[in-house]
């Protein structure tokens, strides 16, 4: 028996299909038994659940032999570390495996933890299958691509990268292993929103991106027919009416976008995805029209900066002109664009912030429905150099315990990183600007602010927005605090954000 653990990453109301562990489990042979332990469920106690499985199968023909964790940076890492450590103390004979984004980016601190036996880097389906042969004594672990572990002398063996495969070469998601209805919740998109991943990786070379660090500049697309088949089944059998695509890059060409739209159109789903502005800027009106008719309601675009010089330095491969064009095209076809911006260029942060804030005002003039997603820049390990200077912040933590400290959690989530080039004054400038913008133009996702608070906020922010006066909006901050049903939820990003109460009913 193998247990795949999805440690808590968000609040239970924000939970979605645990696709990562579902995918690895689906690749196992039929004779291998496995279950999912999801720490994101309401009232979940993953340690107790794991221990119950271990105890129940102790002495049987199929005991729990492996507990495998999928770990993302941020809140999931903070929960995974104590959970894994306690599991090792309770069950010293069980093999513990870590995979996912965090150990793929930072294998050294994971391998230095005495409570983790194996690390699966990158795509895990085939690596994990070969690890089973290792544990059965049928394969040398040094020969398994993607597998890392501690040698007897305490040194780290980092396996060579595995050639990874696309969705069409992998089994369908095993929805029978979960209670699908538990993971369908209201969002801006619909009453029963789910998630899906139709491709893996990204072919572009943005120097700040962790996806490129894990997969390189590659993308494997699933066929639109496969995607439509799976989503159609979820719609028919479980009433799913909307979907958030986890793909890092949804559209690679206009022909592919049109083909996908044609396959999704009969399903009647509303959907959210990530896409590149350079690709979308080349779409014809007919393609935009097809995507809108196929249900594309919101598209997330990594705009990143309002400076073409900074975009070139990032290796983004896009221009501010293309960003403005996509803002206009989405306006014309009733699709809401979400533009993300990374604030804090290490070389000249103040100038970059001022340039980008002015550019966002320009975007809002082009498309008032545009949504802003903001981050502060922190370096990510790269294959070929880095954007900025990682050494300027000193070394990253060498232990998992240090990674779980509040200052490094703020680093991983890009919320409040303590980096030498970005002082409190500059971070406050960005936050004040965002408060004025979101008061003047309330987000479609904002269900926490009472109607009177939105109305007062719009009125109070109008003059500030017109004048470009964003400094010290304390009165707006007070209104927002008094008018909120509940505090802002930093863990409720994108598809995890809930809809208005009217839609939720």
C-alpha positions as CSV (number, residue, x, y, z in Angstrom):
1,X,0.0,0.0,0.0
2,X,1.2,3.5,-0.9
3,X,-0.2,6.6,0.6
4,X,0.0,9.8,-1.4
5,X,-0.3,12.9,0.8
6,X,-1.4,16.3,-0.3
7,X,-0.4,18.5,2.7
8,X,-2.6,21.4,3.6
9,X,-1.9,24.3,1.1
10,X,-5.0,26.4,1.6
11,X,-8.2,26.7,3.6
12,X,-10.7,23.8,3.2
13,X,-13.2,26.1,1.4
14,X,-10.5,26.8,-1.2
15,X,-9.6,23.1,-1.9
16,X,-9.5,21.7,-5.4
17,X,-8.7,18.3,-7.0
18,X,-5.3,17.1,-5.8
19,X,-4.1,16.6,-9.4
20,X,-0.4,16.0,-8.6
21,X,-0.9,13.0,-6.4
22,X,-3.8,11.7,-8.6
23,X,-1.5,11.7,-11.6
24,X,1.3,9.8,-10.0
25,X,-1.1,7.2,-8.5
26,X,-2.8,6.7,-11.9
27,X,0.5,5.7,-13.4
28,X,1.0,2.7,-11.0
29,X,0.3,-0.9,-12.1
30,X,-3.1,-2.3,-11.2
31,X,-1.7,-4.7,-8.6
32,X,-0.3,-1.7,-6.6
33,X,-2.8,-0.4,-4.1
34,X,-2.8,3.3,-3.2
35,X,-4.9,5.9,-1.5
36,X,-4.9,9.7,-1.2
37,X,-4.6,11.6,2.1
38,X,-5.7,15.2,1.5
39,X,-4.9,17.7,4.3
40,X,-7.0,20.3,2.7
41,X,-10.4,18.7,3.5
42,X,-12.5,20.2,6.3
43,X,-11.4,18.9,9.7
44,X,-8.6,16.9,8.1
45,X,-5.9,15.4,10.4
46,X,-3.5,13.9,7.9
47,X,-1.2,12.5,10.5
48,X,-4.0,10.6,12.2
49,X,-5.3,9.4,8.9
50,X,-1.8,8.1,7.8
51,X,-1.3,6.4,11.2
52,X,-4.7,4.8,11.0
53,X,-3.8,3.3,7.5
54,X,-0.5,2.1,8.9
55,X,-2.0,0.5,11.9
56,X,-4.9,-1.1,10.1
57,X,-2.6,-2.8,7.6
58,X,0.2,-3.7,10.0
59,X,1.0,-7.4,9.6
60,X,-1.2,-7.8,6.5
61,X,-0.1,-9.0,3.1
62,X,-0.2,-5.3,1.9
63,X,1.2,-3.0,4.6
64,X,1.8,0.6,4.1
65,X,5.4,0.7,2.8
66,X,5.6,4.2,1.3
67,X,4.2,7.6,2.2
68,X,4.8,10.1,-0.6
69,X,4.3,13.8,-0.2
70,X,3.7,16.4,-3.0
71,X,5.1,19.7,-1.7
72,X,4.8,23.2,-3.2
73,X,6.7,26.2,-1.8
74,X,4.8,28.4,0.7
75,X,2.0,27.2,3.1
76,X,2.2,23.6,1.8
77,X,5.9,23.4,2.7
78,X,5.2,24.9,6.2
79,X,2.6,22.1,6.8
80,X,4.6,19.3,5.2
81,X,7.7,19.7,7.3
82,X,6.3,19.0,10.8
83,X,3.9,16.4,9.4
84,X,6.8,14.4,7.8
85,X,9.0,14.8,10.8
86,X,6.3,13.4,13.1
87,X,5.5,10.6,10.8
88,X,9.2,9.5,10.8
89,X,9.2,9.4,14.6
90,X,6.0,7.4,14.7
91,X,6.8,5.1,11.7
92,X,10.6,4.7,11.3
93,X,10.3,1.8,8.9
94,X,8.0,3.5,6.4
95,X,9.8,4.9,3.3
96,X,9.2,8.6,2.9
97,X,9.3,10.3,-0.5
98,X,9.0,14.0,-1.4
99,X,8.2,15.3,-4.8
100,X,6.7,18.4,-6.3
101,X,7.9,21.9,-7.0
102,X,9.8,22.6,-3.8
103,X,12.1,19.6,-3.8
104,X,12.6,20.0,-7.5
105,X,13.9,23.5,-7.0
106,X,15.7,23.0,-3.7
107,X,16.7,19.3,-3.3
108,X,19.6,19.9,-1.0
109,X,17.7,21.0,2.2
110,X,15.2,18.2,1.6
111,X,17.9,15.6,1.3
112,X,19.6,17.0,4.4
113,X,16.4,16.3,6.4
114,X,16.8,12.9,8.2
115,X,13.1,12.3,7.9
116,X,13.0,12.2,4.1
117,X,14.4,9.1,2.3
118,X,13.9,9.9,-1.4
119,X,13.3,13.0,-3.6
120,X,11.6,12.8,-6.9
121,X,12.5,15.8,-9.1
122,X,10.5,17.0,-12.0
123,X,7.8,14.9,-13.5
124,X,7.2,12.0,-11.1
125,X,5.0,9.4,-12.7
126,X,7.8,7.2,-14.2
127,X,10.4,8.0,-11.6
128,X,8.1,6.9,-8.8
129,X,7.4,3.7,-10.7
130,X,11.1,2.9,-11.0
131,X,11.6,3.7,-7.3
132,X,9.3,0.8,-6.5
133,X,11.8,-1.5,-8.3
134,X,14.6,0.1,-6.2
135,X,12.8,-0.7,-3.0
136,X,12.1,-4.3,-4.2
137,X,15.9,-4.7,-4.8
138,X,15.4,-5.0,-8.6
139,X,17.1,-1.7,-9.7
140,X,20.1,0.4,-8.7
141,X,18.9,3.8,-7.5
142,X,21.8,5.5,-9.2
143,X,20.4,4.4,-12.5
144,X,16.9,6.1,-12.0
145,X,16.6,9.4,-13.8
146,X,14.9,12.0,-11.6
147,X,15.6,10.3,-8.3
148,X,17.8,11.8,-5.6
149,X,18.8,10.4,-2.2
150,X,21.5,10.5,0.5
151,X,24.5,8.2,0.1
152,X,25.8,6.2,3.0
153,X,28.4,8.8,3.7
154,X,25.8,11.5,3.9
155,X,26.5,13.1,0.5
156,X,23.7,13.7,-1.9
157,X,23.1,11.9,-5.2
158,X,21.2,14.1,-7.6
159,X,19.8,11.9,-10.4
160,X,20.1,13.0,-14.0
161,X,17.0,14.7,-15.4
162,X,14.3,12.5,-16.8
163,X,12.9,12.9,-20.2
164,X,9.4,13.8,-19.4
165,X,6.2,13.1,-21.4
166,X,3.0,14.9,-22.2
167,X,-0.5,14.3,-20.9
168,X,-1.5,12.1,-23.9
169,X,1.2,9.6,-22.8
170,X,-0.2,9.3,-19.2
171,X,-3.3,7.7,-17.9
172,X,-6.5,9.7,-17.4
173,X,-7.0,11.4,-14.0
174,X,-8.4,8.8,-11.5
175,X,-11.4,10.6,-10.4
176,X,-12.7,7.4,-8.8
177,X,-10.1,7.8,-6.0
178,X,-11.7,11.0,-4.7
179,X,-15.1,12.3,-3.9
180,X,-15.5,14.7,-6.9
181,X,-18.4,16.7,-5.3
182,X,-16.2,17.6,-2.4
183,X,-13.9,19.6,-4.7
184,X,-16.5,21.5,-6.8
185,X,-17.2,24.9,-5.2
186,X,-18.6,28.3,-6.3
187,X,-16.2,30.8,-7.9
188,X,-16.5,33.8,-10.1
189,X,-16.7,31.3,-13.0
190,X,-19.7,29.3,-11.8
191,X,-21.4,27.4,-9.0
192,X,-19.5,24.1,-9.4
193,X,-15.9,25.0,-10.4
194,X,-13.2,22.4,-10.9
195,X,-9.6,22.3,-12.1
196,X,-7.8,20.6,-14.9
197,X,-4.3,20.5,-16.5
198,X,-4.2,20.1,-20.2
199,X,-0.4,20.6,-20.8
200,X,2.9,20.4,-19.0
201,X,5.7,23.0,-19.0
202,X,6.3,26.2,-21.0
203,X,8.6,26.8,-24.0
204,X,9.5,30.4,-23.0
205,X,12.6,31.6,-21.1
206,X,11.5,34.0,-18.5
207,X,14.5,34.3,-16.1
208,X,12.5,34.6,-12.9
209,X,10.2,31.6,-13.5
210,X,10.4,28.4,-11.4
211,X,8.6,26.4,-14.1
212,X,11.5,26.9,-16.4
213,X,13.9,25.8,-13.6
214,X,12.0,22.5,-13.1
215,X,11.2,21.6,-16.7
216,X,13.4,23.8,-19.0
217,X,12.0,25.5,-22.0
218,X,9.7,22.7,-23.1
219,X,6.0,22.2,-23.2
220,X,4.0,19.0,-23.9
221,X,0.4,19.6,-25.0
222,X,-2.5,17.3,-24.4
223,X,-4.8,16.8,-27.3
224,X,-8.0,19.0,-27.2
225,X,-10.0,15.9,-27.8
226,X,-8.6,14.3,-24.5
227,X,-9.2,17.5,-22.6
228,X,-12.8,17.8,-23.8
229,X,-13.5,14.1,-23.1
230,X,-12.4,14.4,-19.4
231,X,-14.1,17.8,-18.9
232,X,-17.3,16.5,-20.6
233,X,-17.4,13.6,-18.2
234,X,-17.1,15.8,-15.2
235,X,-19.8,18.0,-16.5
236,X,-22.2,15.2,-17.2
237,X,-21.5,13.0,-14.2
238,X,-20.9,15.6,-11.6
239,X,-22.5,18.9,-12.8
240,X,-19.2,20.8,-13.1
241,X,-20.0,24.0,-14.9
242,X,-16.7,25.8,-15.0
243,X,-13.0,25.0,-14.9
244,X,-9.7,26.6,-14.0
245,X,-6.8,25.3,-16.1
246,X,-3.6,24.8,-14.3
247,X,-1.5,25.0,-17.5
248,X,1.4,27.4,-17.3
249,X,0.8,28.3,-20.9
250,X,-2.6,27.5,-22.5
251,X,-2.0,28.8,-26.0
252,X,1.1,28.0,-28.1
253,X,-0.3,29.1,-31.4
254,X,-3.5,30.5,-33.0
255,X,-4.3,27.2,-34.7
256,X,-4.0,25.3,-31.4
257,X,-6.2,27.9,-29.6
258,X,-8.9,27.6,-32.3
259,X,-8.8,23.8,-32.1
260,X,-9.1,23.9,-28.3
261,X,-12.0,26.4,-28.5
262,X,-13.8,24.2,-31.0
263,X,-13.6,21.2,-28.7
264,X,-14.7,23.1,-25.6
265,X,-17.5,25.0,-27.1
266,X,-20.1,22.1,-27.0
267,X,-19.4,21.6,-23.2
268,X,-20.9,25.0,-22.2
269,X,-18.2,25.5,-19.5
270,X,-16.8,28.9,-18.4
271,X,-13.1,28.8,-17.9
272,X,-9.9,30.6,-16.7
273,X,-6.5,30.1,-18.1
274,X,-2.9,31.5,-18.3
275,X,-1.7,32.7,-21.7
276,X,1.1,34.8,-23.2
277,X,0.4,38.3,-24.5
278,X,2.7,37.9,-27.5
279,X,0.7,34.8,-28.7
280,X,-2.7,36.4,-28.1
281,X,-1.7,39.7,-29.8
282,X,-1.5,37.7,-33.0
283,X,-5.0,36.2,-32.7
284,X,-7.6,37.3,-35.3
285,X,-10.9,38.7,-34.3
286,X,-12.5,35.3,-35.3
287,X,-10.2,33.4,-32.9
288,X,-11.0,35.8,-30.1
289,X,-14.7,35.4,-30.9
290,X,-14.4,31.6,-30.8
291,X,-12.6,31.6,-27.5
292,X,-15.3,33.8,-26.0
293,X,-18.1,31.6,-27.4
294,X,-16.2,28.5,-26.0
295,X,-16.4,29.9,-22.5
296,X,-13.2,31.8,-21.9
297,X,-14.2,34.2,-19.2
298,X,-10.9,35.4,-17.8
299,X,-7.3,35.1,-18.9
300,X,-4.3,35.5,-16.7
301,X,-1.3,37.1,-18.5
302,X,2.2,37.6,-17.1
303,X,2.6,41.3,-17.9
304,X,5.4,41.6,-15.3
305,X,6.6,45.2,-16.0
306,X,5.7,48.4,-17.6
307,X,9.2,48.8,-18.9
308,X,10.4,47.3,-22.2
309,X,14.0,47.4,-21.0
310,X,13.1,45.3,-17.9
311,X,11.0,42.9,-19.9
312,X,14.1,42.3,-22.1
313,X,16.2,41.8,-19.1
314,X,13.8,39.3,-17.7
315,X,13.9,37.3,-20.9
316,X,10.1,37.7,-21.1
317,X,9.9,38.0,-24.9
318,X,7.0,40.3,-24.8
319,X,6.5,44.1,-25.1
320,X,4.3,46.7,-23.4
321,X,2.6,47.3,-26.8
322,X,1.5,43.7,-26.9
323,X,0.1,44.0,-23.3
324,X,-1.9,47.0,-24.3
325,X,-3.2,45.2,-27.4
326,X,-4.4,42.3,-25.4
327,X,-6.1,44.6,-22.9
328,X,-8.0,46.1,-25.8
329,X,-8.8,42.8,-27.5
330,X,-10.2,41.3,-24.3
331,X,-12.3,44.4,-23.8
332,X,-13.8,44.0,-27.3
333,X,-14.8,40.4,-26.7
334,X,-16.0,40.5,-23.1
335,X,-13.1,38.6,-21.6
336,X,-11.6,39.8,-18.3
337,X,-7.8,40.1,-18.4
338,X,-5.8,39.5,-15.2
339,X,-2.3,41.1,-15.6
340,X,0.3,40.1,-13.1
341,X,3.3,42.4,-12.3
342,X,6.5,41.6,-10.6
343,X,7.7,44.7,-8.6
344,X,11.2,45.3,-7.5
345,X,13.9,45.2,-10.3
346,X,17.1,44.6,-8.3
347,X,19.1,47.1,-10.4
348,X,16.7,50.1,-10.2
349,X,13.6,49.2,-8.1
350,X,12.3,52.7,-7.6
351,X,12.3,53.7,-11.3
352,X,10.9,50.3,-12.3
353,X,8.0,50.6,-9.8
354,X,7.1,54.2,-10.9
355,X,7.2,53.1,-14.6
356,X,5.0,50.1,-13.9
357,X,2.5,51.9,-11.8
358,X,2.1,54.5,-14.6
359,X,1.7,51.7,-17.1
360,X,-1.1,50.0,-15.0
361,X,-3.0,53.3,-15.1
362,X,-2.6,53.2,-18.8
363,X,-4.0,49.6,-18.9
364,X,-7.0,50.6,-16.8
365,X,-7.8,53.4,-19.3
366,X,-7.7,50.9,-22.1
367,X,-9.7,48.2,-20.3
368,X,-11.4,49.3,-17.0
369,X,-12.3,45.6,-16.3
370,X,-8.6,44.6,-16.1
371,X,-7.7,42.9,-12.9
372,X,-4.3,43.4,-11.1
373,X,-2.2,40.7,-9.5
374,X,0.9,42.0,-7.9
375,X,4.1,40.3,-6.6
376,X,7.4,41.4,-5.2
377,X,10.4,39.9,-7.0
378,X,12.5,37.2,-5.3
379,X,15.2,35.2,-7.2
380,X,14.5,31.6,-8.2
381,X,17.2,29.0,-9.0
382,X,17.8,29.1,-12.8
383,X,19.5,26.8,-15.2
384,X,21.5,29.5,-16.9
385,X,22.1,32.5,-14.7
386,X,19.6,34.5,-12.8
387,X,17.5,37.7,-13.1
388,X,19.0,39.9,-10.5
389,X,21.7,38.8,-8.1
390,X,20.8,35.9,-5.8
391,X,24.0,36.4,-3.9
392,X,22.8,39.9,-2.9
393,X,20.3,38.3,-0.5
394,X,22.8,35.8,0.9
395,X,22.3,32.0,0.6
396,X,18.9,30.5,0.8
397,X,18.2,28.2,3.8
398,X,20.1,24.9,4.1
399,X,17.4,23.2,6.3
400,X,13.7,22.7,5.9
401,X,13.1,24.1,9.4
402,X,14.6,27.4,8.3
403,X,12.6,27.4,5.1
404,X,9.4,27.3,7.2
405,X,10.2,30.5,9.2
406,X,7.9,33.5,8.6
407,X,10.6,35.5,6.7
408,X,11.1,32.7,4.2
409,X,7.4,32.0,3.9
410,X,7.1,35.7,2.8
411,X,9.9,35.1,0.4
412,X,8.2,32.0,-1.2
413,X,4.8,33.7,-1.5
414,X,6.3,37.0,-2.8
415,X,4.1,38.8,-0.3
416,X,6.8,40.7,1.7
417,X,10.3,39.4,0.9
418,X,13.1,41.0,2.8
419,X,15.5,41.7,0.0
420,X,18.2,44.5,0.1
421,X,17.0,46.3,-3.0
422,X,13.4,46.7,-1.9
423,X,12.8,48.7,1.3
424,X,9.6,49.3,3.2
425,X,8.9,52.6,1.5
426,X,8.9,51.0,-1.9
427,X,6.7,48.1,-0.8
428,X,4.3,50.6,0.8
429,X,4.1,52.6,-2.5
430,X,2.9,49.5,-4.4
431,X,0.4,48.5,-1.7
432,X,-1.0,52.0,-1.5
433,X,-1.4,52.1,-5.2
434,X,-3.2,48.7,-5.2
435,X,-5.6,49.8,-2.5
436,X,-6.6,52.9,-4.4
437,X,-7.0,50.9,-7.6
438,X,-9.1,48.2,-6.0
439,X,-11.2,50.8,-4.2
440,X,-11.9,52.7,-7.4
441,X,-12.4,49.5,-9.4
442,X,-13.6,46.7,-7.1
443,X,-12.5,43.3,-8.2
444,X,-15.1,40.8,-9.6
445,X,-13.7,38.4,-7.0
446,X,-14.3,40.8,-4.0
447,X,-17.2,39.3,-2.0
448,X,-15.7,40.2,1.3
449,X,-16.4,43.9,1.1
450,X,-20.0,45.0,1.9
451,X,-21.9,46.9,-0.8
452,X,-21.8,50.1,1.2
453,X,-18.0,49.8,1.5
454,X,-17.6,49.3,-2.2
455,X,-19.7,52.4,-2.9
456,X,-17.9,54.6,-0.4
457,X,-14.5,53.3,-1.6
458,X,-15.3,54.1,-5.3
459,X,-16.3,57.6,-4.4
460,X,-13.4,58.3,-2.1
461,X,-10.9,56.8,-4.5
462,X,-12.2,58.6,-7.6
463,X,-10.2,61.9,-7.1
464,X,-7.1,60.1,-6.0
465,X,-7.1,57.9,-9.1
466,X,-7.8,60.8,-11.4
467,X,-5.0,62.9,-9.8
468,X,-2.6,60.0,-9.5
469,X,-2.4,60.5,-5.8
470,X,-1.8,57.2,-4.1
471,X,0.3,58.1,-1.0
472,X,-1.1,57.3,2.5
473,X,-4.7,56.3,1.7
474,X,-5.5,55.7,5.4
475,X,-9.1,56.7,5.0
476,X,-9.6,54.1,2.3
477,X,-7.8,51.5,4.5
478,X,-10.2,52.3,7.3
479,X,-13.3,51.9,5.1
480,X,-12.0,48.6,3.7
481,X,-11.4,47.3,7.2
482,X,-14.8,48.3,8.5
483,X,-16.7,47.1,5.5
484,X,-15.2,43.7,5.2
485,X,-17.2,40.6,6.1
486,X,-13.9,38.8,6.6
487,X,-10.2,39.7,6.0
488,X,-8.6,39.3,2.7
489,X,-7.5,35.7,2.1
490,X,-3.9,35.6,0.7
491,X,-4.4,31.9,0.1
492,X,-7.4,32.4,-2.2
493,X,-5.6,33.2,-5.4
494,X,-7.1,33.0,-8.9
495,X,-9.7,30.2,-9.2
496,X,-9.6,29.7,-5.4
497,X,-11.3,33.1,-4.9
498,X,-14.9,32.8,-4.0
499,X,-17.8,34.5,-5.9
500,X,-20.3,37.0,-4.7
501,X,-22.7,35.6,-2.1
502,X,-25.5,35.7,-4.6
503,X,-23.7,33.2,-6.8
504,X,-22.7,31.0,-3.9
505,X,-26.3,30.5,-2.9
